[in-house]
Amino acid sequence: MPYTVDFKTVSTVGLESSPVAEAAAGLRANEARYFQNKYNHVFVVSPASEVPEVVDRVSRILREERNIVIGSRPLEATAFQVEDLHMAYVFYESGLAINVMYSLEDGKRAVGFKLADGMEIPTELEEKFKFARQKSKLAGVIRGSYFVIKGEYPPAPTQTQNQPN
């Protein structure tokens, strides 16, 4: 069942099984606030099991671009379009949040990794990326990194969620 992320009242709904549920909820709320403020977009997530095509696309990009397989279980995912950007997010039980930004117009394509402070860097990422720090009122200190996508992975139209059901 889809969940509309409220960035004013941070909730762990959908993330309860994570050992860092509070921090993960803050990180998810931070993303929701960004998309609301920048694009007037309501950030809606679904249980990962309900949107396997989103999880599979993100996993495929990681595997094919950098030979990365995330060991943690995906809890939630979403895919949507704002302006010319196709966005996909997967939130993992470890507290890792991965987003894929894919623009068909200007060729901007990247994968972003985010961890709230206190979350361990997953072993599959620690040797491959350096994580910069950024402060957030909702998530404390966020650590993030990214890489540019070189291949072609256009999103399927069925992966787009525009508003809550």
Secondary structure, DSSP 8 states (H G I E B T S, - for coil): --EE--SSS---TT-TTSTTHHHHHHHHHHHHHHHHHHH----EEEEGGG-HHHHHHHHHHHHHHH-----S-EEEEEEEEETTEEEEEEEETTS-EEEEEEESSS--EEEEEEEETT----HHHHTT---EEEEETTTEEEEEEEEE--S-----GGG---S--
